[in-house]
Amino acid sequence: MNESDHQQPEEPTSFEDAFTRLESVVRRLESGQMSLDQSTALFEEGMQLAKACTEMLNGAELKIKRLQQGLVEQLNLVSED
């Protein structure tokens, strides 16, 4: 392994960035062209990216639910007047 194999990957800045990187990791793993150590490190990175994607999706879902609830509450206030 070379020195770049030991560097921590950058944290993704957006869902799209994380998902694109995750897709790349999957393609590289599926190619079967890496050593066991490289594959293991790449798998670990993929798991971290998958976790980041899940957290971002959960955060977006929560935000949408809160916005929907706020709209429902506003509509209820308007209809009572």
Buried (B, 14 or more C-beta within 10 A) or exposed (E): EEEEEEEEEEEBEEBEBBBEBBEBBBEBBEEEEBEEEBBEBBEEBBEBBBEBBEEBEEEEEEEEEEEEEEEEEEEEEEEEE
